[in-house]
Amino acid sequence: MALFGGLRRDIGRLQVPGWRRSKRWLKRALPTRLYTRSVLIVIIPMLLLQTVVAAVFMERHWRMVTERLSEGTTRDIAALIAAIEAYPNDPGYTNITRIADELQLSVAVEPGGQLPPPRPKPFFSILDGILADQISAQIKRPFWIDTVGDSRLVEIRIQLDNEVLRVFTRRSQTYASNTHIFLVWMAGTALALIVISVLFLRGQIRPILLLAQAAESFGKGQKMADFTPRGADEIRLAGSAFILMRERIERQIDQRTAMLSGVSHDLRTILTRFKLQLALAGDNPKLKGMTDDVDDMQNMLEGYLAFAKGDAGEDVGTLQLSELLEKAKAEFQLTGKRMTYEIDGEDTISVRPNAFTRLVNNLVANSERYASELHVEARHTARWLTLTFDDDGPGIPAASREDVFKPFFRLDEARNIDKSGTGLGLSIVRDIAHAHGGNITLADSPQGGLRATVRVPA
């Protein structure tokens, strides 16, 4: 038993890779769109059913009818041969010809004739095989038949004792030639059903696509056209749930923005009083530390509010990548450091201008703080906008690359600290990238420092 169990396990190990490869191939081969899959769900069973029906019909009806017709024609030929043998002295075979005319056959007797060499059999011919079997079974004489070609006649030659009997009969008398009518009707109805199914499925898929477009636009923070749930009850239910979710999120964002505006006003009022009192105190070296603290508090307050608000209320507009990167380059080089950039694709992008500018400036400022050289590569395709920031700074350990996106997270050599020292620089960047429907990832740079890659839908 242990031996058989080990055998089964070994066989299982051998079969698993093959099954996994087949599964991966099926995943790549099968379509991914719902519309295409739905059409296949309708078409494949229909084609299978039509194939089974056609096969059964061809095997049963078509073959049976052909056998009956070929059997009758062969029986008529056998009767003519019997008549020829019974009346050998019939001059010109007039009686045989008369009988053949009544049987709707055309005959000729060739004294001393020989059968032609056998013709090659067609690849697929029910008539050729069935008629040959019937002649062999009933007449039992050497024969030659010609069923090939588009002629409406079938020629049959029978070797008699001293002559050859040539018989011409209509193909319809030996072959179920009207079967194509059934096939045409079957193919026509299948095509009509497929067209109806495709049109119906397109109408059912369209509301799903509209819902997906509305969700994608909302995820990117874009203004949406009036979205009305349509389609089947389940799709309408999903659309109504999406509208309610969108309203709750927008209401929550509005409440948070209103609260932050109030907090910002109150805190800024207090900081303004501090600054006014320090200004009235004059240039007192003892108050310099307090002045710096007030400035730090101002910067930190601006950073907190920018992170919390996330520029969610900004509308989508156009932005020139070249202008944005040129300004960032000018600020970067004011510190005596070097920045280069290149743009591949369209220069104009559709984003939230202020938020995206903040994203780029935060990443450039992060490199400016810790690196001496920075290279930015912008690749704009039909579907994606990808920005890659490579510098020669100290980088970030792989184990901490996800943690640095957390708000207020800091490392001793952290590159997550923005100019205000709040630890929100990369958190704001990821928040803006997510608001555009994209993401940011960190990796090792070819220049030896940090690589930050921002990828958002174009």
Phi and psi in degrees as a GROMACS rama.xvg file:
@    title "Ramachandran Plot"
@    xaxis  label "Phi"
@    yaxis  label "Psi"
@TYPE xy
-62.7862  -37.529  ALA-2
-63.4669  -45.4104  LEU-3
-64.7871  -37.7476  PHE-4
-63.7069  -42.1993  GLY-5
-64.0383  -37.3643  GLY-6
-61.9222  -44.7619  LEU-7
-61.8368  -40.0426  ARG-8
-65.129  -41.0982  ARG-9
-63.7802  -42.6801  ASP-10
-63.5467  -39.5434  ILE-11
-61.3635  -40.3825  GLY-12
-64.4546  -36.1082  ARG-13
-69.7355  -34.0135  LEU-14
-81.8188  -27.4317  GLN-15
-61.8614  -47.8546  VAL-16
-58.7512  -41.6108  PRO-17
-62.2745  -41.4485  GLY-18
-65.5073  -39.3928  TRP-19
-66.2333  -39.696  ARG-20
-63.5686  -41.9081  ARG-21
-63.4232  -39.5317  SER-22
-65.4538  -42.3424  LYS-23
-65.2115  -38.9928  ARG-24
-64.1962  -40.4911  TRP-25
-63.4328  -39.6099  LEU-26
-63.3017  -39.0463  LYS-27
-73.6635  -33.9127  ARG-28
-78.8242  -37.373  ALA-29
-72.5276  144.428  LEU-30
-67.2989  155.164  PRO-31
-104.197  -19.4813  THR-32
-78.7087  142.019  ARG-33
-62.9562  -38.6621  LEU-34
-62.0612  -47.3666  TYR-35
-63.9138  -42.5801  THR-36
-63.5976  -40.2748  ARG-37
-64.6612  -41.0272  SER-38
-62.6798  -41.6527  VAL-39
-64.8518  -36.8692  LEU-40
-61.7018  -32.9401  ILE-41
-81.4761  -43.2551  VAL-42
-75.504  -43.7658  ILE-43
-61.072  -49.9942  ILE-44
-60.0475  -36.7104  PRO-45
-64.3782  -44.6496  MET-46
-65.5825  -38.6677  LEU-47
-62.6851  -43.3734  LEU-48
-62.93  -44.7834  LEU-49
-62.9819  -38.9094  GLN-50
-64.9154  -43.4221  THR-51
-64.3283  -44.1398  VAL-52
-62.6286  -44.1383  VAL-53
-63.2036  -41.6509  ALA-54
-63.9454  -44.4263  ALA-55
-63.8941  -41.7548  VAL-56
-64.5695  -45.3407  PHE-57
-62.5383  -41.3317  MET-58
-73.8874  -39.3005  GLU-59
-92.9874  -67.1297  ARG-60
-67.6223  -54.4539  HIS-61
-61.1303  -47.2632  TRP-62
-66.447  -40.6471  ARG-63
-64.8248  -44.8951  MET-64
-63.1841  -42.679  VAL-65
-62.7892  -39.771  THR-66
-62.1656  -42.758  GLU-67
-65.0882  -44.6174  ARG-68
-65.8538  -43.6539  LEU-69
-65.5393  -37.039  SER-70
-63.3744  -42.5386  GLU-71
-65.3445  -43.8945  GLY-72
-62.6729  -43.1863  THR-73
-63.5067  -37.5264  THR-74
-64.4097  -39.1963  ARG-75
-64.0657  -41.5734  ASP-76
-64.9963  -39.5915  ILE-77
-62.7838  -36.415  ALA-78
-66.9445  -38.2089  ALA-79
-64.8348  -40.6208  LEU-80
-63.7653  -39.6275  ILE-81
-64.2145  -37.2547  ALA-82
-67.5807  -39.8076  ALA-83
-61.4054  -41.5823  ILE-84
-71.7604  -30.1623  GLU-85
-78.0165  -30.9591  ALA-86
-122.08  74.3236  TYR-87
-69.679  -20.36  PRO-88
-96.9533  15.6784  ASN-89
-69.7272  110.983  ASP-90
-67.7762  124.984  PRO-91
69.255  6.61984  GLY-92
51.7616  44.5163  TYR-93
-67.2056  -40.5229  THR-94
-66.3584  -38.1508  ASN-95
-65.1257  -41.6368  ILE-96
-65.1038  -39.8761  THR-97
-63.6013  -44.5523  ARG-98
-62.7525  -40.8433  ILE-99
-63.8787  -38.3706  ALA-100
-61.8424  -39.6061  ASP-101
-67.0825  -27.8512  GLU-102
-88.8104  7.68698  LEU-103
59.1955  40.9785  GLN-104
-121.408  151.831  LEU-105
-115.412  121.522  SER-106
-124.732  156.342  VAL-107
-150.689  141.081  ALA-108
-112.572  124.677  VAL-109
-108.368  103.492  GLU-110
-63.4059  134.481  PRO-111
68.9771  14.4587  GLY-112
-76.9429  162.221  GLY-113
-124.618  151.869  GLN-114
-73.7057  140.712  LEU-115
-65.6053  164.296  PRO-116
-63.8123  151.201  PRO-117
-60.066  140.294  PRO-118
-85.5733  149.824  ARG-119
-64.4899  136.727  PRO-120
-76.1487  141.104  LYS-121
-66.8482  157.016  PRO-122
-63.4523  -39.9461  PHE-123
-137.185  106.489  PHE-124
-152.8  106.65  SER-125
-66.9327  -40.4682  ILE-126
-61.9857  -44.5171  LEU-127
-58.6005  -46.0047  ASP-128
-71.5096  -44.9747  GLY-129
-67.668  -43.9742  ILE-130
-64.4275  -40.7116  LEU-131
-62.4145  -40.5144  ALA-132
-64.0864  -40.2558  ASP-133
-67.3712  -42.1817  GLN-134
-65.2705  -40.5221  ILE-135
-64.4771  -37.7102  SER-136
-77.1473  -39.2204  ALA-137
-94.0633  -44.1206  GLN-138
-91.4162  -38.6493  ILE-139
57.7537  43.3584  LYS-140
-133.031  159.849  ARG-141
-60.0974  141.113  PRO-142
-146.645  166.846  PHE-143
-144.857  130.765  TRP-144
-127.73  152.029  ILE-145
-130.626  102.764  ASP-146
-112.766  4.02602  THR-147
-87.3505  146.941  VAL-148
107.638  177.407  GLY-149
-95.5942  7.85566  ASP-150
-66.6177  148.065  SER-151
-80.9852  -3.57901  ARG-152
-108.725  151.242  LEU-153
-117.569  128.804  VAL-154
-102.096  131.425  GLU-155
-126.994  129.929  ILE-156
-119.994  130.651  ARG-157
-118.067  129.211  ILE-158
-82.7651  113.645  GLN-159
-94.4081  -162.963  LEU-160
-67.09  -54.4826  ASP-161
-123.922  9.30257  ASN-162
-149.081  172.48  GLU-163
-119.715  128.238  VAL-164
-93.7398  120.72  LEU-165
-104.142  125.012  ARG-166
-123.536  129.958  VAL-167
-114.736  127.587  PHE-168
-135.121  155.388  THR-169
-68.3865  141.867  ARG-170
-60.1255  -32.8109  ARG-171
-67.1354  -19.6411  SER-172
-80.1114  -14.9969  GLN-173
-119.205  -6.68201  THR-174
-145.137  138.284  TYR-175
-76.5065  78.8015  ALA-176
-79.8536  -11.2252  SER-177
-92.042  12.3971  ASN-178
-67.3829  -27.4794  THR-179
-61.4078  -23.5935  HIS-180
-62.9353  -41.9628  ILE-181
-63.4284  -42.925  PHE-182
-64.9288  -39.3177  LEU-183
-64.2193  -44.5419  VAL-184
-61.9299  -42.0881  TRP-185
-64.0702  -46.1938  MET-186
-66.1686  -38.7954  ALA-187
-64.157  -45.8166  GLY-188
-65.5625  -38.2788  THR-189
-62.7533  -43.0474  ALA-190
-63.5871  -41.1127  LEU-191
-63.781  -42.5465  ALA-192
-64.9635  -38.2279  LEU-193
-64.7833  -44.0128  ILE-194
-61.2437  -44.3596  VAL-195
-62.484  -42.357  ILE-196
-63.9478  -42.3646  SER-197
-62.6488  -45.1979  VAL-198
-63.8019  -41.2892  LEU-199
-66.2276  -43.9142  PHE-200
-65.5933  -36.1547  LEU-201
-61.9822  -40.2979  ARG-202
-66.1869  -29.7533  GLY-203
-80.8849  -31.2016  GLN-204
-78.7844  -30.391  ILE-205
-56.7237  -44.7094  ARG-206
-61.5336  -32.6569  PRO-207
-67.2445  -41.744  ILE-208
-64.0873  -39.7713  LEU-209
-63.6502  -40.2551  LEU-210
-63.7842  -42.0857  LEU-211
-64.1837  -40.7784  ALA-212
-64.838  -39.5896  GLN-213
-65.0442  -42.1657  ALA-214
-65.2597  -40.9323  ALA-215
-65.1982  -42.9614  GLU-216
-62.9816  -41.2819  SER-217
-66.0414  -38.7421  PHE-218
-64.0007  -31.0067  GLY-219
-85.5525  -4.69105  LYS-220
78.3428  17.742  GLY-221
-86.6566  155.44  GLN-222
-69.8429  130.99  LYS-223
-102.189  144.371  MET-224
-69.8384  167.166  ALA-225
-59.143  116.836  ASP-226
-102.959  124.198  PHE-227
-121.127  125.076  THR-228
-59.7622  134.482  PRO-229
-137.648  174.109  ARG-230
92.2486  -154.476  GLY-231
-66.6993  167.43  ALA-232
-60.1643  -40.6992  ASP-233
-64.5648  -39.3772  GLU-234
-69.7692  -38.9403  ILE-235
-61.8134  -39.3286  ARG-236
-63.8781  -43.7335  LEU-237
-64.2644  -39.9324  ALA-238
-64.1627  -41.9308  GLY-239
-64.8835  -39.5522  SER-240
-64.111  -38.2814  ALA-241
-64.064  -42.5343  PHE-242
-62.3812  -43.313  ILE-243
-64.017  -40.7056  LEU-244
-63.2365  -43.6308  MET-245
-62.2267  -41.5861  ARG-246
-65.0081  -39.8616  GLU-247
-64.984  -42.571  ARG-248
-64.9273  -45.3814  ILE-249
-63.4457  -39.371  GLU-250
-65.015  -40.3722  ARG-251
-65.6206  -41.0588  GLN-252
-64.0403  -41.8852  ILE-253
-62.89  -42.7053  ASP-254
-63.0685  -43.0592  GLN-255
-65.1215  -40.7824  ARG-256
-64.513  -41.2976  THR-257
-64.0306  -41.1885  ALA-258
-64.6014  -43.6186  MET-259
-65.993  -34.3511  LEU-260
-63.8935  -40.7582  SER-261
-65.5486  -44.1784  GLY-262
-62.649  -42.9671  VAL-263
-60.4083  -42.9018  SER-264
-63.3994  -44.1047  HIS-265
-66.3916  -46.3217  ASP-266
-67.3912  -38.5856  LEU-267
-66.7048  -32.7935  ARG-268
-62.7708  -43.5378  THR-269
-65.8349  -43.7176  ILE-270
-63.7857  -34.6538  LEU-271
-64.8748  -39.196  THR-272
-62.7981  -43.412  ARG-273
-58.3025  -46.6106  PHE-274
-63.417  -39.114  LYS-275
-65.2601  -43.8739  LEU-276
-64.2667  -38.9705  GLN-277
-68.1046  -34.3753  LEU-278
-69.1168  -38.0352  ALA-279
-69.072  -25.0561  LEU-280
-72.8423  -14.5014  ALA-281
84.1673  -173.497  GLY-282
-82.7047  84.4801  ASP-283
-106.648  115.62  ASN-284
-57.0603  -26.3689  PRO-285
-70.2107  -21.2839  LYS-286
-95.0076  1.39329  LEU-287
-62.7146  -40.4925  LYS-288
-62.1259  -39.7314  GLY-289
-67.7378  -37.3821  MET-290
-62.2833  -42.6348  THR-291
-63.3345  -38.5876  ASP-292
-64.2858  -40.2854  ASP-293
-63.5545  -41.4583  VAL-294
-63.4804  -41.1932  ASP-295
-63.2024  -40.721  ASP-296
-62.7162  -38.7477  MET-297
-62.3341  -46.5788  GLN-298
-64.8611  -40.2661  ASN-299
-66.4828  -39.9299  MET-300
-61.9784  -42.8201  LEU-301
-63.1145  -39.4797  GLU-302
-65.6969  -43.762  GLY-303
-61.3151  -46.0401  TYR-304
-66.2081  -39.3118  LEU-305
-64.6258  -39.5008  ALA-306
-67.402  -43.1339  PHE-307
-68.9281  -39.5572  ALA-308
-75.4996  -38.9071  LYS-309
63.7421  16.9216  GLY-310
52.1085  34.2544  ASP-311
-69.1706  -24.4372  ALA-312
-86.3348  -1.01038  GLY-313
-77.817  139.47  GLU-314
-81.4309  158.263  ASP-315
-77.3014  135.66  VAL-316
-142  -167.842  GLY-317
-104.241  150.848  THR-318
-145.058  139.575  LEU-319
-91.9505  117.796  GLN-320
-61.7951  -40.5243  LEU-321
-62.6145  -42.7445  SER-322
-65.0919  -42.6707  GLU-323
-62.1911  -47.8677  LEU-324
-71.8637  -30.4514  LEU-325
-66.9923  -40.9391  GLU-326
-64.7139  -43.1246  LYS-327
-62.9032  -37.8323  ALA-328
-64.5809  -41.9084  LYS-329
-62.3759  -43.6291  ALA-330
-67.0738  -37.4075  GLU-331
-65.2337  -39.4913  PHE-332
-81.4579  -8.61691  GLN-333
-63.8173  -25.371  LEU-334
-88.1448  7.33378  THR-335
83.4321  12.4332  GLY-336
-104.403  172.484  LYS-337
-116.835  131.419  ARG-338
-133.798  135.468  MET-339
-128.031  159.584  THR-340
-153.101  158.212  TYR-341
-144.215  147.053  GLU-342
-121.972  126.393  ILE-343
-115.836  110.544  ASP-344
115.088  -165.88  GLY-345
-63.6782  136.572  GLU-346
-78.4318  -30.5799  ASP-347
-86.9333  130.785  THR-348
-124.611  154.402  ILE-349
-106.069  104.468  SER-350
-145.459  -179.143  VAL-351
-82.3424  107.909  ARG-352
-55.6133  -50.3949  PRO-353
-66.373  -43.1279  ASN-354
-65.5287  -44.6016  ALA-355
-68.6143  -34.1677  PHE-356
-62.9282  -40.411  THR-357
-63.5949  -39.2119  ARG-358
-59.8063  -49.2471  LEU-359
-65.2992  -43.9322  VAL-360
-63.6386  -38.6033  ASN-361
-62.3279  -43.3151  ASN-362
-68.967  -39.4982  LEU-363
-65.2316  -42.8969  VAL-364
-64.3818  -34.6188  ALA-365
-63.5538  -43.7728  ASN-366
-70.2192  -36.4451  SER-367
-61.7437  -32.8359  GLU-368
-72.2753  -32.5625  ARG-369
-121.064  -10.2468  TYR-370
-126.252  164.723  ALA-371
-106.295  -17.7306  SER-372
-135.644  143.527  GLU-373
-142.208  134.638  LEU-374
-123.97  128.096  HIS-375
-114.575  128.076  VAL-376
-118.569  123.495  GLU-377
-111.81  122.797  ALA-378
-120.532  115.308  ARG-379
-114.421  109.722  HIS-380
-109.244  -173.976  THR-381
-66.7058  -26.1442  ALA-382
-113.646  -28.9676  ARG-383
-134.681  150.929  TRP-384
-116.361  120.769  LEU-385
-121.21  123.749  THR-386
-113.566  127.991  LEU-387
-118.891  123.947  THR-388
-110.518  114.061  PHE-389
-116.901  126.65  ASP-390
-131.384  176.715  ASP-391
-110.727  25.8008  ASP-392
-77.1463  -168.908  GLY-393
-71.9813  -18.0469  PRO-394
77.5447  -176.026  GLY-395
-129.479  133.173  ILE-396
-56.5453  145.256  PRO-397
-58.7346  -34.5126  ALA-398
-69.7966  -18.5254  ALA-399
-108.183  3.53072  SER-400
-69.3071  -24.3234  ARG-401
-87.8174  -31.715  GLU-402
-68.2342  -30.3986  ASP-403
-68.0291  -13.7181  VAL-404
-84.0788  -8.27933  PHE-405
-75.6379  139.473  LYS-406
-59.7458  136.443  PRO-407
69.6073  9.41779  PHE-408
-80.1115  137.911  PHE-409
-137.487  149.535  ARG-410
-122.125  162.967  LEU-411
-60.6573  -41.1615  ASP-412
-105.946  27.415  GLU-413
-62.4654  141.232  ALA-414
-105.333  18.1707  ARG-415
-92.7885  -2.53542  ASN-416
-90.6176  121.082  ILE-417
-85.2083  -174.089  ASP-418
-64.3604  -23.9725  LYS-419
-83.0794  -9.07712  SER-420
74.6606  23.0898  GLY-421
-89.9331  -13.3842  THR-422
73.4405  30.8992  GLY-423
-118.642  2.72603  LEU-424
-57.4728  -56.9154  GLY-425
-74.3643  -26.9094  LEU-426
-63.1707  -41.7399  SER-427
-65.7173  -40.0577  ILE-428
-60.6064  -47.5974  VAL-429
-66.0491  -37.8961  ARG-430
-62.4443  -40.4108  ASP-431
-69.2048  -40.903  ILE-432
-61.6137  -43.4334  ALA-433
-64.1308  -37.7615  HIS-434
-64.6602  -23.2445  ALA-435
-91.7542  4.35536  HIS-436
82.7103  16.8557  GLY-437
-121.68  -152.988  GLY-438
-161.34  169.532  ASN-439
-130.687  139.077  ILE-440
-129.68  154.799  THR-441
-117.342  145.985  LEU-442
-157.51  179.907  ALA-443
-77.6908  138.884  ASP-444
-90.4884  145.936  SER-445
-61.3645  -20.1966  PRO-446
-83.8261  -0.37362  GLN-447
99.1556  -6.57283  GLY-448
-108.252  -129.996  GLY-449
-107.404  139.644  LEU-450
-112.419  122.765  ARG-451
-114.056  123.954  ALA-452
-116.931  119.429  THR-453
-106.277  127.247  VAL-454
-132.094  117.566  ARG-455
-131.805  153.474  VAL-456
-62.5327  140.804  PRO-457
